[in-house]
Amino acid sequence: MGSLSIQDLLLTPIYLSFILLITLGIKSSIKDRNIRGYFMWGIWLKIFGAIALGIIYNTYYGGDTNLFFSDGGIIWRTLIDSPSMGLRLMFFTKAGDNSPELFQYVNRIYYYIDPHSFAVLRISAFCDIFSFHTYTINAVFFAIVSFTGIWCMFRVWYHLFPQLLRPLTVAIFFIPSVIFWGSGLLKDTITIGALGWMFYGFYFGIILRRKMLQNILLLLLGAWVSNAIKQYVLLIFLPSALLWLFLQYRNHIKSRPLRIIMLPILLSIAIPAGFLAVTQITGEQSQYSIDQVAKNTKINSEWLEYVSEQQGGSGYSLGELDGTIGSMLTKFPQAVWLALFRPYLWEARNPFMLLSAFESFFFLLLTLKVLLSVNPGRLIAAFVANPVLIFSLVFTVVLAFASAISSNNFGTVVRYKIPFMPFYLASLYVLRYKLKNNRKLF
Protein backbone atom coordinates (compact mmCIF):
# COMPACT_ATOMS: atom_id res chain seq x y z
CA MET A 1 0.00 0.00 0.00
CA GLY A 2 2.70 2.49 -0.96
CA SER A 3 3.90 4.45 2.07
CA LEU A 4 1.43 2.88 4.50
CA SER A 5 2.52 0.04 6.77
CA ILE A 6 1.58 -1.76 9.97
CA GLN A 7 3.39 1.04 11.78
CA ASP A 8 0.61 3.41 10.72
CA LEU A 9 -2.03 1.17 12.26
CA LEU A 10 -0.13 0.84 15.52
CA LEU A 11 1.08 4.39 16.11
CA THR A 12 -1.61 6.59 14.55
CA PRO A 13 -4.35 5.87 17.15
CA ILE A 14 -1.91 6.69 19.95
CA TYR A 15 -0.93 10.01 18.38
CA LEU A 16 -4.55 10.89 17.62
CA SER A 17 -5.42 10.30 21.27
CA PHE A 18 -2.75 12.77 22.37
CA ILE A 19 -3.89 15.26 19.74
CA LEU A 20 -7.47 14.93 20.98
CA LEU A 21 -6.40 15.76 24.53
CA ILE A 22 -4.38 18.75 23.35
CA THR A 23 -7.17 20.12 21.14
CA LEU A 24 -9.71 19.76 23.95
CA GLY A 25 -7.40 21.80 26.14
CA ILE A 26 -7.01 24.47 23.47
CA LYS A 27 -10.76 24.53 22.88
CA SER A 28 -11.46 25.22 26.55
CA SER A 29 -9.00 28.13 26.45
CA ILE A 30 -10.86 29.92 23.64
CA LYS A 31 -12.67 32.81 25.28
CA ASP A 32 -15.38 33.28 22.65
CA ARG A 33 -17.88 30.49 23.30
CA ASN A 34 -19.50 31.01 19.89
CA ILE A 35 -16.48 29.63 18.05
CA ARG A 36 -15.19 26.96 20.43
CA GLY A 37 -17.05 24.13 18.74
CA TYR A 38 -15.87 25.20 15.30
CA PHE A 39 -12.26 24.84 16.42
CA MET A 40 -12.82 21.13 16.97
CA TRP A 41 -14.80 20.71 13.76
CA GLY A 42 -12.13 22.50 11.76
CA ILE A 43 -9.07 20.65 13.01
CA TRP A 44 -10.64 17.19 12.94
CA LEU A 45 -11.99 17.69 9.44
CA LYS A 46 -8.44 18.51 8.37
CA ILE A 47 -7.10 15.40 10.11
CA PHE A 48 -9.81 13.30 8.46
CA GLY A 49 -8.90 14.79 5.07
CA ALA A 50 -5.22 14.00 5.60
CA ILE A 51 -5.89 10.36 6.48
CA ALA A 52 -8.44 9.93 3.67
CA LEU A 53 -6.09 11.37 1.06
CA GLY A 54 -3.29 9.14 2.29
CA ILE A 55 -5.39 5.98 2.11
CA ILE A 56 -6.80 6.78 -1.33
CA TYR A 57 -3.50 7.81 -2.87
CA ASN A 58 -1.54 4.94 -1.36
CA THR A 59 -4.20 2.44 -2.45
CA TYR A 60 -5.06 3.65 -5.95
CA TYR A 61 -2.99 6.53 -7.31
CA GLY A 62 0.48 6.93 -5.83
CA GLY A 63 1.99 10.27 -6.79
CA ASP A 64 3.88 13.11 -5.15
CA THR A 65 2.60 12.52 -1.61
CA ASN A 66 4.48 9.20 -1.53
CA LEU A 67 7.58 10.76 -3.06
CA PHE A 68 7.63 13.55 -0.49
CA PHE A 69 7.41 10.95 2.26
CA SER A 70 10.04 8.58 0.87
CA ASP A 71 12.45 11.41 0.02
CA GLY A 72 11.99 12.87 3.49
CA GLY A 73 12.74 9.44 4.91
CA ILE A 74 16.16 9.50 3.23
CA ILE A 75 17.03 12.70 5.09
CA TRP A 76 15.67 11.25 8.33
CA ARG A 77 17.80 8.11 8.00
CA THR A 78 20.79 10.30 7.15
CA LEU A 79 20.17 12.19 10.38
CA ILE A 80 20.34 8.90 12.30
CA ASP A 81 23.48 7.65 10.54
CA SER A 82 25.29 10.99 10.40
CA PRO A 83 23.67 13.71 12.54
CA SER A 84 25.83 16.52 11.15
CA MET A 85 25.08 15.58 7.54
CA GLY A 86 21.41 15.02 8.32
CA LEU A 87 21.09 18.47 9.90
CA ARG A 88 22.87 19.96 6.91
CA LEU A 89 20.39 18.37 4.51
CA MET A 90 17.39 19.29 6.64
CA PHE A 91 18.19 22.94 7.26
CA PHE A 92 21.12 24.27 5.27
CA THR A 93 21.55 22.52 1.92
CA LYS A 94 20.16 24.20 -1.18
CA ALA A 95 18.25 22.08 -3.67
CA GLY A 96 20.56 20.70 -6.32
CA ASP A 97 23.76 21.25 -4.33
CA ASN A 98 26.23 18.87 -5.99
CA SER A 99 28.89 18.88 -3.27
CA PRO A 100 30.75 15.53 -3.43
CA GLU A 101 30.22 14.76 0.25
CA LEU A 102 26.44 14.93 -0.26
CA PHE A 103 26.22 12.61 -3.25
CA GLN A 104 25.84 9.33 -1.36
CA TYR A 105 22.87 10.79 0.52
CA VAL A 106 21.06 12.79 -2.17
CA ASN A 107 21.47 10.63 -5.27
CA ARG A 108 18.27 8.76 -4.34
CA ILE A 109 16.19 11.88 -3.53
CA TYR A 110 13.82 12.27 -6.46
CA TYR A 111 12.91 15.91 -5.74
CA TYR A 112 16.41 17.05 -4.83
CA ILE A 113 16.78 19.45 -7.77
CA ASP A 114 13.36 21.10 -7.33
CA PRO A 115 13.67 23.75 -4.57
CA HIS A 116 9.92 23.99 -3.90
CA SER A 117 9.42 20.24 -3.61
CA PHE A 118 12.67 19.90 -1.65
CA ALA A 119 11.25 22.32 0.93
CA VAL A 120 8.22 20.07 1.43
CA LEU A 121 10.19 16.86 1.83
CA ARG A 122 12.44 18.59 4.37
CA ILE A 123 9.34 19.41 6.41
CA SER A 124 8.34 15.76 6.13
CA ALA A 125 11.83 14.75 7.29
CA PHE A 126 11.49 17.04 10.30
CA CYS A 127 8.14 15.40 11.11
CA ASP A 128 9.88 12.00 10.91
CA ILE A 129 11.84 12.90 14.04
CA PHE A 130 8.59 12.84 16.02
CA SER A 131 6.65 10.21 14.03
CA PHE A 132 9.42 7.61 13.56
CA HIS A 133 8.88 7.92 9.81
CA THR A 134 5.18 7.08 9.84
CA TYR A 135 3.25 8.33 6.82
CA THR A 136 -0.15 8.90 8.44
CA ILE A 137 1.31 10.77 11.40
CA ASN A 138 3.33 13.01 9.09
CA ALA A 139 0.17 13.71 7.10
CA VAL A 140 -1.67 14.59 10.31
CA PHE A 141 1.15 16.98 11.27
CA PHE A 142 0.81 18.63 7.85
CA ALA A 143 -2.96 18.92 8.41
CA ILE A 144 -2.42 20.60 11.77
CA VAL A 145 -0.04 23.13 10.20
CA SER A 146 -2.66 23.81 7.54
CA PHE A 147 -5.37 24.21 10.16
CA THR A 148 -3.41 26.86 12.04
CA GLY A 149 -3.58 28.97 8.88
CA ILE A 150 -7.23 28.14 8.24
CA TRP A 151 -8.07 29.12 11.82
CA CYS A 152 -6.20 32.42 11.36
CA MET A 153 -8.19 33.02 8.18
CA PHE A 154 -11.44 32.33 10.00
CA ARG A 155 -10.54 34.65 12.88
CA VAL A 156 -10.05 37.57 10.48
CA TRP A 157 -13.37 37.05 8.69
CA TYR A 158 -15.18 36.54 11.99
CA HIS A 159 -13.63 39.70 13.43
CA LEU A 160 -14.82 41.65 10.40
CA PHE A 161 -18.31 40.13 10.19
CA PRO A 162 -19.25 38.48 13.53
CA GLN A 163 -22.92 38.41 12.53
CA LEU A 164 -22.06 35.92 9.76
CA LEU A 165 -20.60 33.20 11.96
CA ARG A 166 -22.44 30.27 10.43
CA PRO A 167 -21.88 31.04 6.72
CA LEU A 168 -18.25 31.97 7.37
CA THR A 169 -17.61 28.60 9.00
CA VAL A 170 -19.02 26.95 5.87
CA ALA A 171 -16.74 29.03 3.64
CA ILE A 172 -13.59 28.48 5.67
CA PHE A 173 -13.94 24.98 7.15
CA PHE A 174 -16.40 22.96 5.08
CA ILE A 175 -15.40 23.22 1.41
CA PRO A 176 -14.74 19.56 0.47
CA SER A 177 -11.85 20.22 -1.93
CA VAL A 178 -10.06 22.34 0.66
CA ILE A 179 -10.57 19.62 3.28
CA PHE A 180 -9.20 16.93 0.97
CA TRP A 181 -6.47 18.61 -1.10
CA GLY A 182 -5.47 21.05 1.62
CA SER A 183 -4.83 18.49 4.35
CA GLY A 184 -2.52 15.73 3.16
CA LEU A 185 1.23 15.43 2.78
CA LEU A 186 1.31 17.85 -0.16
CA LYS A 187 2.54 21.30 -1.14
CA ASP A 188 -1.01 22.65 -1.10
CA THR A 189 -1.43 21.84 2.59
CA ILE A 190 1.48 23.97 3.75
CA THR A 191 0.65 26.68 1.21
CA ILE A 192 -2.87 27.33 2.46
CA GLY A 193 -1.57 27.34 6.02
CA ALA A 194 1.03 29.97 5.13
CA LEU A 195 -1.63 31.99 3.30
CA GLY A 196 -3.75 32.07 6.44
CA TRP A 197 -0.79 33.31 8.49
CA MET A 198 -0.15 36.10 5.97
CA PHE A 199 -3.82 37.10 5.93
CA TYR A 200 -4.02 37.22 9.73
CA GLY A 201 -0.69 38.98 10.20
CA PHE A 202 -1.51 41.56 7.55
CA TYR A 203 -4.97 42.34 8.92
CA PHE A 204 -4.13 42.57 12.61
CA GLY A 205 -0.54 43.80 12.23
CA ILE A 206 -0.79 46.21 9.28
CA ILE A 207 -4.46 47.17 8.92
CA LEU A 208 -5.42 47.33 12.62
CA ARG A 209 -1.89 47.79 14.04
CA ARG A 210 -2.52 45.44 16.94
CA LYS A 211 0.39 43.52 18.49
CA MET A 212 2.38 44.72 15.52
CA LEU A 213 5.62 42.89 16.19
CA GLN A 214 3.92 39.54 16.79
CA ASN A 215 1.59 39.81 13.80
CA ILE A 216 4.14 41.19 11.37
CA LEU A 217 6.45 38.32 12.30
CA LEU A 218 3.58 35.93 11.52
CA LEU A 219 3.07 37.71 8.19
CA LEU A 220 6.76 37.36 7.38
CA LEU A 221 6.78 33.69 8.39
CA GLY A 222 3.85 33.01 6.07
CA ALA A 223 5.56 34.92 3.26
CA TRP A 224 8.81 32.99 3.77
CA VAL A 225 7.06 29.61 3.73
CA SER A 226 4.91 30.54 0.73
CA ASN A 227 7.95 31.80 -1.13
CA ALA A 228 9.74 28.52 -0.45
CA ILE A 229 6.91 26.23 -1.59
CA LYS A 230 4.47 28.00 -3.93
CA GLN A 231 5.91 31.37 -4.76
CA TYR A 232 3.13 32.39 -7.11
CA VAL A 233 0.64 32.53 -4.20
CA LEU A 234 2.85 35.10 -2.49
CA LEU A 235 3.27 37.04 -5.74
CA ILE A 236 -0.51 37.34 -6.04
CA PHE A 237 -1.11 38.02 -2.34
CA LEU A 238 1.27 40.99 -2.15
CA PRO A 239 -0.32 43.42 -4.63
CA SER A 240 -3.81 42.34 -3.52
CA ALA A 241 -2.97 43.09 0.11
CA LEU A 242 -1.30 46.37 -0.83
CA LEU A 243 -4.45 47.47 -2.63
CA TRP A 244 -6.49 46.53 0.45
CA LEU A 245 -4.20 48.66 2.62
CA PHE A 246 -4.53 51.69 0.36
CA LEU A 247 -8.31 51.41 0.15
CA GLN A 248 -8.57 50.97 3.91
CA TYR A 249 -6.83 54.28 4.48
CA ARG A 250 -8.93 55.90 1.79
CA ASN A 251 -12.07 54.98 3.74
CA HIS A 252 -10.75 56.94 6.73
CA ILE A 253 -10.81 60.20 4.73
CA LYS A 254 -13.97 62.07 5.73
CA SER A 255 -14.16 64.39 2.70
CA ARG A 256 -16.08 62.70 -0.13
CA PRO A 257 -14.44 64.74 -2.95
CA LEU A 258 -11.01 63.94 -1.57
CA ARG A 259 -11.89 60.22 -1.42
CA ILE A 260 -12.94 60.32 -5.07
CA ILE A 261 -9.70 62.00 -6.08
CA MET A 262 -7.59 59.64 -3.98
CA LEU A 263 -8.94 56.40 -5.48
CA PRO A 264 -7.16 56.62 -8.87
CA ILE A 265 -4.05 57.95 -7.14
CA LEU A 266 -3.96 55.01 -4.73
CA LEU A 267 -4.58 52.52 -7.52
CA SER A 268 -1.77 54.04 -9.57
CA ILE A 269 0.56 53.62 -6.58
CA ALA A 270 -0.63 50.14 -5.55
CA ILE A 271 -0.08 48.46 -8.90
CA PRO A 272 3.55 49.57 -9.46
CA ALA A 273 4.34 48.97 -5.78
CA GLY A 274 3.00 45.44 -6.11
CA PHE A 275 5.21 44.77 -9.13
CA LEU A 276 8.17 46.30 -7.28
CA ALA A 277 7.59 43.93 -4.37
CA VAL A 278 7.39 40.99 -6.77
CA THR A 279 10.65 42.06 -8.43
CA GLN A 280 12.42 42.32 -5.08
CA ILE A 281 11.23 38.85 -4.01
CA THR A 282 11.95 37.01 -7.24
CA GLY A 283 15.40 38.55 -7.58
CA GLU A 284 17.33 36.52 -10.13
CA GLN A 285 14.67 33.83 -10.58
CA SER A 286 14.05 34.49 -14.25
CA GLN A 287 11.13 32.08 -14.56
CA TYR A 288 8.96 34.78 -12.98
CA SER A 289 10.17 37.64 -15.21
CA ILE A 290 7.56 39.07 -17.57
CA ASP A 291 9.30 37.96 -20.76
CA GLN A 292 9.48 34.36 -19.54
CA VAL A 293 5.98 33.94 -18.07
CA ALA A 294 4.16 33.56 -21.38
CA LYS A 295 6.74 31.16 -22.84
CA ASN A 296 6.77 28.98 -19.74
CA THR A 297 2.97 28.98 -19.57
CA LYS A 298 2.71 27.82 -23.18
CA ILE A 299 5.20 25.00 -22.65
CA ASN A 300 3.66 23.90 -19.36
CA SER A 301 0.06 23.91 -20.59
CA GLU A 302 0.96 21.97 -23.76
CA TRP A 303 2.82 19.36 -21.72
CA LEU A 304 -0.06 18.91 -19.26
CA GLU A 305 -2.54 18.68 -22.13
CA TYR A 306 -0.41 15.99 -23.78
CA VAL A 307 -0.11 13.99 -20.54
CA SER A 308 -3.85 14.28 -19.95
CA GLU A 309 -4.62 12.98 -23.45
CA GLN A 310 -2.18 10.08 -23.12
CA GLN A 311 -3.54 9.04 -19.71
CA GLY A 312 -7.22 9.65 -20.46
CA GLY A 313 -7.40 12.45 -17.90
CA SER A 314 -9.84 15.32 -17.48
CA GLY A 315 -8.21 17.72 -19.90
CA TYR A 316 -9.50 20.96 -21.36
CA SER A 317 -8.32 23.57 -23.83
CA LEU A 318 -8.57 27.35 -23.71
CA GLY A 319 -7.33 27.62 -27.27
CA GLU A 320 -3.85 27.95 -28.70
CA LEU A 321 -1.21 30.03 -26.93
CA ASP A 322 1.63 31.50 -29.00
CA GLY A 323 3.99 32.24 -26.13
CA THR A 324 3.21 35.95 -25.83
CA ILE A 325 1.60 37.96 -23.04
CA GLY A 326 -1.05 39.16 -25.51
CA SER A 327 -2.25 35.65 -26.28
CA MET A 328 -2.48 34.91 -22.55
CA LEU A 329 -4.57 38.01 -21.89
CA THR A 330 -7.06 37.08 -24.61
CA LYS A 331 -7.81 33.93 -22.57
CA PHE A 332 -8.37 35.89 -19.35
CA PRO A 333 -12.22 35.79 -19.17
CA GLN A 334 -12.60 32.12 -20.04
CA ALA A 335 -9.67 31.11 -17.80
CA VAL A 336 -11.21 32.86 -14.79
CA TRP A 337 -14.62 31.36 -15.57
CA LEU A 338 -13.11 27.89 -15.87
CA ALA A 339 -11.29 28.03 -12.55
CA LEU A 340 -14.35 29.36 -10.73
CA PHE A 341 -17.21 27.46 -12.33
CA ARG A 342 -15.86 24.36 -14.06
CA PRO A 343 -15.73 21.42 -14.40
CA TYR A 344 -19.42 21.21 -15.22
CA LEU A 345 -21.27 18.19 -13.93
CA TRP A 346 -21.12 16.43 -17.30
CA GLU A 347 -17.34 16.99 -17.55
CA ALA A 348 -16.55 14.92 -14.45
CA ARG A 349 -14.53 11.78 -15.22
CA ASN A 350 -14.00 10.44 -11.71
CA PRO A 351 -15.39 10.90 -8.18
CA PHE A 352 -12.95 13.70 -7.34
CA MET A 353 -13.93 15.67 -10.43
CA LEU A 354 -17.61 15.08 -9.66
CA LEU A 355 -17.09 16.56 -6.20
CA SER A 356 -15.35 19.56 -7.73
CA ALA A 357 -18.15 19.90 -10.28
CA PHE A 358 -20.77 20.14 -7.52
CA GLU A 359 -18.66 22.79 -5.78
CA SER A 360 -18.32 24.76 -9.00
CA PHE A 361 -22.06 24.53 -9.63
CA PHE A 362 -22.75 25.83 -6.12
CA PHE A 363 -20.29 28.69 -6.63
CA LEU A 364 -22.02 29.57 -9.91
CA LEU A 365 -25.51 29.57 -8.39
CA LEU A 366 -24.46 31.74 -5.45
CA THR A 367 -22.57 34.13 -7.73
CA LEU A 368 -25.62 34.54 -9.97
CA LYS A 369 -27.83 35.12 -6.92
CA VAL A 370 -25.59 37.94 -5.77
CA LEU A 371 -25.13 39.53 -9.19
CA LEU A 372 -28.79 39.37 -10.20
CA SER A 373 -30.25 40.51 -6.88
CA VAL A 374 -29.15 44.16 -7.01
CA ASN A 375 -28.14 46.89 -9.42
CA PRO A 376 -24.43 47.30 -10.23
CA GLY A 377 -24.22 50.56 -8.28
CA ARG A 378 -25.09 48.92 -4.97
CA LEU A 379 -22.70 46.07 -5.69
CA ILE A 380 -19.82 48.45 -6.34
CA ALA A 381 -20.72 50.44 -3.21
CA ALA A 382 -20.57 47.25 -1.13
CA PHE A 383 -17.07 46.52 -2.43
CA VAL A 384 -15.86 50.07 -1.83
CA ALA A 385 -17.24 50.06 1.73
CA ASN A 386 -15.49 46.75 2.51
CA PRO A 387 -11.91 46.74 1.16
CA VAL A 388 -11.37 43.13 2.26
CA LEU A 389 -13.85 42.17 -0.45
CA ILE A 390 -11.73 43.95 -3.06
CA PHE A 391 -8.67 42.12 -1.75
CA SER A 392 -10.53 38.81 -2.02
CA LEU A 393 -11.80 39.58 -5.52
CA VAL A 394 -8.39 40.58 -6.86
CA PHE A 395 -6.67 37.61 -5.20
CA THR A 396 -9.34 35.21 -6.48
CA VAL A 397 -9.47 36.48 -10.06
CA VAL A 398 -5.70 36.63 -10.55
CA LEU A 399 -5.10 33.20 -8.99
CA ALA A 400 -8.03 31.75 -10.95
CA PHE A 401 -6.51 33.05 -14.18
CA ALA A 402 -3.05 31.74 -13.30
CA SER A 403 -4.46 28.33 -12.31
CA ALA A 404 -6.46 27.78 -15.48
CA ILE A 405 -4.05 29.25 -18.03
CA SER A 406 -1.15 27.08 -16.89
CA SER A 407 -2.87 23.72 -16.43
CA ASN A 408 -5.06 22.29 -19.23
CA ASN A 409 -6.18 19.62 -16.77
CA PHE A 410 -9.08 19.84 -14.32
CA GLY A 411 -7.30 17.63 -11.81
CA THR A 412 -4.45 20.12 -11.61
CA VAL A 413 -6.74 23.15 -11.44
CA VAL A 414 -8.66 21.69 -8.49
CA ARG A 415 -5.46 21.70 -6.46
CA TYR A 416 -4.22 25.07 -7.69
CA LYS A 417 -7.47 26.84 -6.85
CA ILE A 418 -7.97 25.80 -3.22
CA PRO A 419 -6.18 28.89 -1.79
CA PHE A 420 -8.78 31.25 -3.23
CA MET A 421 -11.91 29.16 -2.61
CA PRO A 422 -12.48 30.19 1.04
CA PHE A 423 -11.93 33.86 0.16
CA TYR A 424 -14.33 33.77 -2.77
CA LEU A 425 -17.09 31.94 -0.93
CA ALA A 426 -16.74 34.12 2.19
CA SER A 427 -16.95 37.22 -0.01
CA LEU A 428 -20.13 35.96 -1.67
CA TYR A 429 -21.77 35.39 1.70
CA VAL A 430 -20.75 38.84 2.93
CA LEU A 431 -22.01 40.50 -0.24
CA ARG A 432 -25.32 38.68 -0.10
CA TYR A 433 -25.77 39.75 3.52
CA LYS A 434 -24.86 43.37 2.83
CA LEU A 435 -27.05 43.61 -0.25
CA LYS A 436 -30.08 41.88 1.23
CA ASN A 437 -30.45 44.20 4.23
CA ASN A 438 -29.09 41.66 6.71
CA ARG A 439 -31.43 38.87 5.59
CA LYS A 440 -30.39 35.44 6.88
CA LEU A 441 -28.38 33.33 4.48
CA PHE A 442 -29.63 29.93 5.67
C-alpha angles and dihedrals in degrees: 000000000000111000095357120099142160086277089070092055093048102042105031097070090051093051092045089054091055091046090051091054092048094048092048088054092049091047092055090052093057106105098203105077091195093070103034095095092048090058090063094042091050099049096042093048087055091049090048090050091051094051093043093051091048094051094045096045095043091047102042117005116025111193139135097335089066092045092051089052097045093044090049088051090059090058091045092052089046088055090055095046097039114011095190093051092043092053089048092054094044099048115008113030118098118224111269095018103160098195108152094233090059098050098088090054103039103037089088096046105106096197097041095115096047108081095199095050091041089058090056096048089049089057088050090050090052089051088052089068089066100030100044088237096304114158099210094048091050089050090051090051089052089050091052091051089050092049093054087061094043090051090050089051091051093049091056095050092044091050090052097043110018091164089066098059098133099046091043091055088053091051096046105032110022109051102120097215091051090049092050106034095031097054112051134081093289142113091252092061095058092039096058090045091054090046090056091051091051092048093050095043092048095048099045098030103039107019099037097021093221120152086349099184094049095045097042089052088053089050091051092047090053091047092049093050093044091049090052097049112021108008096178091067089058091045090056095041095055102061091037091054092044090054089050090053093051094047091047091058091044089059090058091063107100098199110087096205090051091050090053092050093045097054098073090039092054092045091050089053097042097055098051090040090054092052090046090054090049091050092051092050098045093046108164096354096118096186087079096048115113096245092054101043097077094044093048092046092053093049094045096047093047091050093049091047090052093049091048092052093047093049097039092245132160098276130168137182130221091188132270121323118205097197097260131115089237093060090049092052092052087062093051100104097044092042092054091045091050095051093047103038109019151119092061117216093260092051094062113115100177140016093271092053090046089055090050090047092056090049091050091048090051091049090051094050093048092046091052091048091055096043096045097043098070142023118268092251094063091045092053090046090054091053094047092049092051111043092184087069090056089049090051093047094050093044092047097046096046094045091045090054093047092048096051100038093054101043120051088189127088092212090060094044092054089061096041094052101052094093092063099039097083091046094050096046093045089051092051091052092048092048093049090051094047094046097045096056094254094309113166116263097211 
